């Protein structure tokens, strides 16, 4: 079963969508405006996959 939720994108602030998959315990957040993607585990919080072209890692 999947639950969908409309949220604000943590990257650009536009409307994005968050999907919770109860069988696999994965949370996927994606934004069509800035191409943000974050997939993480709801049990451990570990990031499975991430893509955010506008975010840069600090050095």
mmCIF file as gemmi writes it, N, C-alpha and C atoms, coordinates in Angstrom:
data_model
loop_
_atom_site.group_PDB
_atom_site.id
_atom_site.type_symbol
_atom_site.label_atom_id
_atom_site.label_alt_id
_atom_site.label_comp_id
_atom_site.label_asym_id
_atom_site.label_entity_id
_atom_site.label_seq_id
_atom_site.pdbx_PDB_ins_code
_atom_site.Cartn_x
_atom_site.Cartn_y
_atom_site.Cartn_z
_atom_site.occupancy
_atom_site.B_iso_or_equiv
_atom_site.pdbx_formal_charge
_atom_site.auth_seq_id
_atom_site.auth_asym_id
_atom_site.pdbx_PDB_model_num
ATOM 1 N N . UNK Axp A 1 ? 0.836 -1.18 0 1 0 ? 1 A 1
ATOM 2 C CA . UNK Axp A 1 ? 0 0 0 1 0 ? 1 A 1
ATOM 3 C C . UNK Axp A 1 ? 0.88 1.242 0 1 0 ? 1 A 1
ATOM 4 N N . UNK Axp A 2 ? 0.479 2.244 -0.779 1 0 ? 2 A 1
ATOM 5 C CA . UNK Axp A 2 ? 1.23 3.487 -0.846 1 0 ? 2 A 1
ATOM 6 C C . UNK Axp A 2 ? 0.354 4.647 -0.396 1 0 ? 2 A 1
ATOM 7 N N . UNK Axp A 3 ? 0.975 5.578 0.295 1 0 ? 3 A 1
ATOM 8 C CA . UNK Axp A 3 ? 0.297 6.797 0.726 1 0 ? 3 A 1
ATOM 9 C C . UNK Axp A 3 ? 1.009 7.96 0.053 1 0 ? 3 A 1
ATOM 10 N N . UNK Axp A 4 ? 0.237 8.848 -0.598 1 0 ? 4 A 1
ATOM 11 C CA . UNK Axp A 4 ? 0.814 10.006 -1.279 1 0 ? 4 A 1
ATOM 12 C C . UNK Axp A 4 ? 0.442 11.268 -0.527 1 0 ? 4 A 1
ATOM 13 N N . UNK Axp A 5 ? 1.392 12.186 -0.46 1 0 ? 5 A 1
ATOM 14 C CA . UNK Axp A 5 ? 1.196 13.419 0.282 1 0 ? 5 A 1
ATOM 15 C C . UNK Axp A 5 ? 1.828 14.563 -0.505 1 0 ? 5 A 1
ATOM 16 N N . UNK Axp A 6 ? 1.101 15.669 -0.639 1 0 ? 6 A 1
ATOM 17 C CA . UNK Axp A 6 ? 1.655 16.86 -1.279 1 0 ? 6 A 1
ATOM 18 C C . UNK Axp A 6 ? 2.336 17.713 -0.222 1 0 ? 6 A 1
ATOM 19 N N . UNK Axp A 7 ? 3.575 18.086 -0.503 1 0 ? 7 A 1
ATOM 20 C CA . UNK Axp A 7 ? 4.381 18.863 0.445 1 0 ? 7 A 1
ATOM 21 C C . UNK Axp A 7 ? 5.099 19.97 -0.323 1 0 ? 7 A 1
ATOM 22 N N . UNK Axp A 8 ? 5.813 20.806 0.396 1 0 ? 8 A 1
ATOM 23 C CA . UNK Axp A 8 ? 6.703 21.78 -0.226 1 0 ? 8 A 1
ATOM 24 C C . UNK Axp A 8 ? 8.081 21.152 -0.366 1 0 ? 8 A 1
ATOM 25 N N . UNK Axp A 9 ? 8.699 21.382 -1.506 1 0 ? 9 A 1
ATOM 26 C CA . UNK Axp A 9 ? 10.022 20.827 -1.779 1 0 ? 9 A 1
ATOM 27 C C . UNK Axp A 9 ? 11.043 21.418 -0.811 1 0 ? 9 A 1
ATOM 28 N N . UNK Axp A 10 ? 11.87 20.587 -0.182 1 0 ? 10 A 1
ATOM 29 C CA . UNK Axp A 10 ? 12.901 21.101 0.716 1 0 ? 10 A 1
ATOM 30 C C . UNK Axp A 10 ? 14.028 21.81 -0.025 1 0 ? 10 A 1
ATOM 31 N N . UNK Axp A 11 ? 14.095 21.663 -1.34 1 0 ? 11 A 1
ATOM 32 C CA . UNK Axp A 11 ? 15.151 22.271 -2.138 1 0 ? 11 A 1
ATOM 33 C C . UNK Axp A 11 ? 14.735 23.641 -2.681 1 0 ? 11 A 1
ATOM 34 N N . UNK Axp A 12 ? 13.553 23.72 -3.319 1 0 ? 12 A 1
ATOM 35 C CA . UNK Axp A 12 ? 13.161 24.973 -3.981 1 0 ? 12 A 1
ATOM 36 C C . UNK Axp A 12 ? 11.891 25.601 -3.421 1 0 ? 12 A 1
ATOM 37 N N . UNK Axp A 13 ? 11.106 24.858 -2.644 1 0 ? 13 A 1
ATOM 38 C CA . UNK Axp A 13 ? 9.895 25.396 -2.046 1 0 ? 13 A 1
ATOM 39 C C . UNK Axp A 13 ? 8.639 25.203 -2.879 1 0 ? 13 A 1
ATOM 40 N N . UNK Axp A 14 ? 8.761 24.678 -4.095 1 0 ? 14 A 1
ATOM 41 C CA . UNK Axp A 14 ? 7.594 24.408 -4.93 1 0 ? 14 A 1
ATOM 42 C C . UNK Axp A 14 ? 6.838 23.202 -4.377 1 0 ? 14 A 1
ATOM 43 N N . UNK Axp A 15 ? 5.675 22.939 -4.961 1 0 ? 15 A 1
ATOM 44 C CA . UNK Axp A 15 ? 4.93 21.76 -4.532 1 0 ? 15 A 1
ATOM 45 C C . UNK Axp A 15 ? 5.62 20.495 -5.029 1 0 ? 15 A 1
ATOM 46 N N . UNK Axp A 16 ? 5.777 19.543 -4.137 1 0 ? 16 A 1
ATOM 47 C CA . UNK Axp A 16 ? 6.409 18.266 -4.447 1 0 ? 16 A 1
ATOM 48 C C . UNK Axp A 16 ? 5.501 17.159 -3.922 1 0 ? 16 A 1
ATOM 49 N N . UNK Axp A 17 ? 5.873 15.929 -4.199 1 0 ? 17 A 1
ATOM 50 C CA . UNK Axp A 17 ? 5.071 14.806 -3.748 1 0 ? 17 A 1
ATOM 51 C C . UNK Axp A 17 ? 5.927 13.838 -2.943 1 0 ? 17 A 1
ATOM 52 N N . UNK Axp A 18 ? 5.371 13.366 -1.851 1 0 ? 18 A 1
ATOM 53 C CA . UNK Axp A 18 ? 6.039 12.375 -1.003 1 0 ? 18 A 1
ATOM 54 C C . UNK Axp A 18 ? 5.189 11.118 -0.996 1 0 ? 18 A 1
ATOM 55 N N . UNK Axp A 19 ? 5.845 9.971 -1.229 1 0 ? 19 A 1
ATOM 56 C CA . UNK Axp A 19 ? 5.151 8.689 -1.26 1 0 ? 19 A 1
ATOM 57 C C . UNK Axp A 19 ? 5.731 7.779 -0.191 1 0 ? 19 A 1
ATOM 58 N N . UNK Axp A 20 ? 4.843 7.193 0.587 1 0 ? 20 A 1
ATOM 59 C CA . UNK Axp A 20 ? 5.228 6.23 1.609 1 0 ? 20 A 1
ATOM 60 C C . UNK Axp A 20 ? 4.824 4.843 1.119 1 0 ? 20 A 1
ATOM 61 N N . UNK Axp A 21 ? 5.772 3.92 1.033 1 0 ? 21 A 1
ATOM 62 C CA . UNK Axp A 21 ? 5.478 2.537 0.656 1 0 ? 21 A 1
ATOM 63 C C . UNK Axp A 21 ? 5.557 1.693 1.929 1 0 ? 21 A 1
ATOM 64 N N . UNK Axp A 22 ? 4.429 1.191 2.363 1 0 ? 22 A 1
ATOM 65 C CA . UNK Axp A 22 ? 4.365 0.49 3.641 1 0 ? 22 A 1
ATOM 66 C C . UNK Axp A 22 ? 4.998 -0.896 3.596 1 0 ? 22 A 1
ATOM 67 N N . UNK Axp A 23 ? 5.026 -1.548 2.424 1 0 ? 23 A 1
ATOM 68 C CA . UNK Axp A 23 ? 5.623 -2.88 2.329 1 0 ? 23 A 1
ATOM 69 C C . UNK Axp A 23 ? 7.141 -2.818 2.415 1 0 ? 23 A 1
ATOM 70 N N . UNK Axp A 24 ? 7.75 -1.847 1.746 1 0 ? 24 A 1
ATOM 71 C CA . UNK Axp A 24 ? 9.215 -1.775 1.695 1 0 ? 24 A 1
ATOM 72 C C . UNK Axp A 24 ? 9.791 -0.775 2.694 1 0 ? 24 A 1
ATOM 73 N N . UNK Axp A 25 ? 8.936 -0.017 3.373 1 0 ? 25 A 1
ATOM 74 C CA . UNK Axp A 25 ? 9.345 0.986 4.353 1 0 ? 25 A 1
ATOM 75 C C . UNK Axp A 25 ? 10.208 2.081 3.718 1 0 ? 25 A 1
ATOM 76 N N . UNK Axp A 26 ? 9.903 2.428 2.464 1 0 ? 26 A 1
ATOM 77 C CA . UNK Axp A 26 ? 10.633 3.483 1.778 1 0 ? 26 A 1
ATOM 78 C C . UNK Axp A 26 ? 9.79 4.735 1.669 1 0 ? 26 A 1
ATOM 79 N N . UNK Axp A 27 ? 10.447 5.877 1.792 1 0 ? 27 A 1
ATOM 80 C CA . UNK Axp A 27 ? 9.814 7.176 1.606 1 0 ? 27 A 1
ATOM 81 C C . UNK Axp A 27 ? 10.507 7.838 0.426 1 0 ? 27 A 1
ATOM 82 N N . UNK Axp A 28 ? 9.714 8.237 -0.577 1 0 ? 28 A 1
ATOM 83 C CA . UNK Axp A 28 ? 10.282 8.886 -1.758 1 0 ? 28 A 1
ATOM 84 C C . UNK Axp A 28 ? 9.706 10.287 -1.873 1 0 ? 28 A 1
ATOM 85 N N . UNK Axp A 29 ? 10.594 11.273 -1.937 1 0 ? 29 A 1
ATOM 86 C CA . UNK Axp A 29 ? 10.193 12.662 -2.115 1 0 ? 29 A 1
ATOM 87 C C . UNK Axp A 29 ? 10.757 13.134 -3.434 1 0 ? 29 A 1
ATOM 88 N N . UNK Axp A 30 ? 9.877 13.694 -4.291 1 0 ? 30 A 1
ATOM 89 C CA . UNK Axp A 30 ? 10.349 14.176 -5.58 1 0 ? 30 A 1
ATOM 90 C C . UNK Axp A 30 ? 9.647 15.463 -5.97 1 0 ? 30 A 1
ATOM 91 N N . UNK Axp A 31 ? 10.403 16.323 -6.649 1 0 ? 31 A 1
ATOM 92 C CA . UNK Axp A 31 ? 9.902 17.611 -7.097 1 0 ? 31 A 1
ATOM 93 C C . UNK Axp A 31 ? 10.095 17.704 -8.608 1 0 ? 31 A 1
ATOM 94 N N . UNK Axp A 32 ? 9.019 17.945 -9.366 1 0 ? 32 A 1
ATOM 95 C CA . UNK Axp A 32 ? 9.157 18.06 -10.815 1 0 ? 32 A 1
ATOM 96 C C . UNK Axp A 32 ? 9.765 19.39 -11.265 1 0 ? 32 A 1
ATOM 97 N N . UNK Axp A 33 ? 9.777 20.392 -10.398 1 0 ? 33 A 1
ATOM 98 C CA . UNK Axp A 33 ? 10.28 21.717 -10.77 1 0 ? 33 A 1
ATOM 99 C C . UNK Axp A 33 ? 11.805 21.748 -10.762 1 0 ? 33 A 1
ATOM 100 N N . UNK Axp A 34 ? 12.429 21.316 -9.669 1 0 ? 34 A 1
ATOM 101 C CA . UNK Axp A 34 ? 13.892 21.401 -9.549 1 0 ? 34 A 1
ATOM 102 C C . UNK Axp A 34 ? 14.587 20.043 -9.688 1 0 ? 34 A 1
ATOM 103 N N . UNK Axp A 35 ? 13.83 18.992 -9.968 1 0 ? 35 A 1
ATOM 104 C CA . UNK Axp A 35 ? 14.369 17.645 -10.184 1 0 ? 35 A 1
ATOM 105 C C . UNK Axp A 35 ? 14.982 17.055 -8.917 1 0 ? 35 A 1
ATOM 106 N N . UNK Axp A 36 ? 14.46 17.43 -7.754 1 0 ? 36 A 1
ATOM 107 C CA . UNK Axp A 36 ? 14.917 16.902 -6.465 1 0 ? 36 A 1
ATOM 108 C C . UNK Axp A 36 ? 14.363 15.501 -6.271 1 0 ? 36 A 1
ATOM 109 N N . UNK Axp A 37 ? 15.194 14.592 -5.75 1 0 ? 37 A 1
ATOM 110 C CA . UNK Axp A 37 ? 14.766 13.237 -5.435 1 0 ? 37 A 1
ATOM 111 C C . UNK Axp A 37 ? 15.467 12.779 -4.168 1 0 ? 37 A 1
ATOM 112 N N . UNK Axp A 38 ? 14.697 12.22 -3.248 1 0 ? 38 A 1
ATOM 113 C CA . UNK Axp A 38 ? 15.259 11.647 -2.031 1 0 ? 38 A 1
ATOM 114 C C . UNK Axp A 38 ? 14.458 10.392 -1.697 1 0 ? 38 A 1
ATOM 115 N N . UNK Axp A 39 ? 15.152 9.274 -1.578 1 0 ? 39 A 1
ATOM 116 C CA . UNK Axp A 39 ? 14.537 8.011 -1.183 1 0 ? 39 A 1
ATOM 117 C C . UNK Axp A 39 ? 15.259 7.552 0.075 1 0 ? 39 A 1
ATOM 118 N N . UNK Axp A 40 ? 14.498 7.366 1.144 1 0 ? 40 A 1
ATOM 119 C CA . UNK Axp A 40 ? 15.116 6.898 2.381 1 0 ? 40 A 1
ATOM 120 C C . UNK Axp A 40 ? 14.224 5.884 3.079 1 0 ? 40 A 1
ATOM 121 N N . UNK Axp A 41 ? 14.83 5.165 4.025 1 0 ? 41 A 1
ATOM 122 C CA . UNK Axp A 41 ? 14.135 4.131 4.775 1 0 ? 41 A 1
ATOM 123 C C . UNK Axp A 41 ? 13.417 4.768 5.964 1 0 ? 41 A 1
ATOM 124 N N . UNK Axp A 42 ? 12.151 4.408 6.149 1 0 ? 42 A 1
ATOM 125 C CA . UNK Axp A 42 ? 11.395 4.981 7.259 1 0 ? 42 A 1
ATOM 126 C C . UNK Axp A 42 ? 11.767 4.347 8.595 1 0 ? 42 A 1
ATOM 127 N N . UNK Axp A 43 ? 12.368 3.178 8.575 1 0 ? 43 A 1
ATOM 128 C CA . UNK Axp A 43 ? 12.784 2.523 9.823 1 0 ? 43 A 1
ATOM 129 C C . UNK Axp A 43 ? 14.109 3.079 10.346 1 0 ? 43 A 1
ATOM 130 N N . UNK Axp A 44 ? 15.098 3.163 9.47 1 0 ? 44 A 1
ATOM 131 C CA . UNK Axp A 44 ? 16.443 3.55 9.901 1 0 ? 44 A 1
ATOM 132 C C . UNK Axp A 44 ? 16.789 4.998 9.591 1 0 ? 44 A 1
ATOM 133 N N . UNK Axp A 45 ? 16.085 5.596 8.629 1 0 ? 45 A 1
ATOM 134 C CA . UNK Axp A 45 ? 16.4 6.96 8.221 1 0 ? 45 A 1
ATOM 135 C C . UNK Axp A 45 ? 17.543 7.042 7.223 1 0 ? 45 A 1
ATOM 136 N N . UNK Axp A 46 ? 18.103 5.922 6.845 1 0 ? 46 A 1
ATOM 137 C CA . UNK Axp A 46 ? 19.22 5.911 5.903 1 0 ? 46 A 1
ATOM 138 C C . UNK Axp A 46 ? 18.76 6.302 4.504 1 0 ? 46 A 1
ATOM 139 N N . UNK Axp A 47 ? 19.62 7.039 3.824 1 0 ? 47 A 1
ATOM 140 C CA . UNK Axp A 47 ? 19.335 7.477 2.461 1 0 ? 47 A 1
ATOM 141 C C . UNK Axp A 47 ? 19.674 6.345 1.502 1 0 ? 47 A 1
ATOM 142 N N . UNK Axp A 48 ? 18.708 5.974 0.675 1 0 ? 48 A 1
ATOM 143 C CA . UNK Axp A 48 ? 18.898 4.923 -0.315 1 0 ? 48 A 1
ATOM 144 C C . UNK Axp A 48 ? 19.367 5.534 -1.632 1 0 ? 48 A 1
ATOM 145 N N . UNK Axp A 49 ? 18.745 6.661 -2.011 1 0 ? 49 A 1
ATOM 146 C CA . UNK Axp A 49 ? 19.101 7.355 -3.238 1 0 ? 49 A 1
ATOM 147 C C . UNK Axp A 49 ? 18.786 8.83 -3.064 1 0 ? 49 A 1
ATOM 148 N N . UNK Axp A 50 ? 19.632 9.686 -3.639 1 0 ? 50 A 1
ATOM 149 C CA . UNK Axp A 50 ? 19.402 11.117 -3.537 1 0 ? 50 A 1
ATOM 150 C C . UNK Axp A 50 ? 19.935 11.812 -4.776 1 0 ? 50 A 1
ATOM 151 N N . UNK Axp A 51 ? 19.203 12.844 -5.213 1 0 ? 51 A 1
ATOM 152 C CA . UNK Axp A 51 ? 19.632 13.659 -6.331 1 0 ? 51 A 1
ATOM 153 C C . UNK Axp A 51 ? 19.033 15.035 -6.146 1 0 ? 51 A 1
ATOM 154 N N . UNK Axp A 52 ? 19.868 16.023 -6.016 1 0 ? 52 A 1
ATOM 155 C CA . UNK Axp A 52 ? 19.426 17.403 -5.864 1 0 ? 52 A 1
ATOM 156 C C . UNK Axp A 52 ? 20.42 18.292 -6.606 1 0 ? 52 A 1
ATOM 157 N N . UNK Axp A 53 ? 20.143 18.637 -7.856 1 0 ? 53 A 1
ATOM 158 C CA . UNK Axp A 53 ? 21.114 19.372 -8.662 1 0 ? 53 A 1
ATOM 159 C C . UNK Axp A 53 ? 21.448 20.76 -8.127 1 0 ? 53 A 1
ATOM 160 N N . UNK Axp A 54 ? 20.581 21.351 -7.313 1 0 ? 54 A 1
ATOM 161 C CA . UNK Axp A 54 ? 20.848 22.689 -6.808 1 0 ? 54 A 1
ATOM 162 C C . UNK Axp A 54 ? 21.532 22.729 -5.458 1 0 ? 54 A 1
ATOM 163 N N . UNK Axp A 55 ? 21.736 21.583 -4.824 1 0 ? 55 A 1
ATOM 164 C CA . UNK Axp A 55 ? 22.368 21.537 -3.515 1 0 ? 55 A 1
ATOM 165 C C . UNK Axp A 55 ? 23.831 21.13 -3.662 1 0 ? 55 A 1
ATOM 166 N N . UNK Axp A 56 ? 24.701 21.821 -2.954 1 0 ? 56 A 1
ATOM 167 C CA . UNK Axp A 56 ? 26.121 21.517 -3.021 1 0 ? 56 A 1
ATOM 168 C C . UNK Axp A 56 ? 26.625 21.148 -1.641 1 0 ? 56 A 1
ATOM 169 N N . UNK Axp A 57 ? 27.469 20.151 -1.583 1 0 ? 57 A 1
ATOM 170 C CA . UNK Axp A 57 ? 28.043 19.719 -0.307 1 0 ? 57 A 1
ATOM 171 C C . UNK Axp A 57 ? 29.075 20.734 0.163 1 0 ? 57 A 1
ATOM 172 N N . UNK Axp A 58 ? 29.112 20.961 1.446 1 0 ? 58 A 1
ATOM 173 C CA . UNK Axp A 58 ? 30.121 21.869 2.015 1 0 ? 58 A 1
ATOM 174 C C . UNK Axp A 58 ? 31.465 21.177 2.041 1 0 ? 58 A 1
ATOM 175 N N . UNK Axp A 59 ? 32.505 21.936 1.83 1 0 ? 59 A 1
ATOM 176 C CA . UNK Axp A 59 ? 33.847 21.364 1.8 1 0 ? 59 A 1
ATOM 177 C C . UNK Axp A 59 ? 34.542 21.547 3.111 1 0 ? 59 A 1
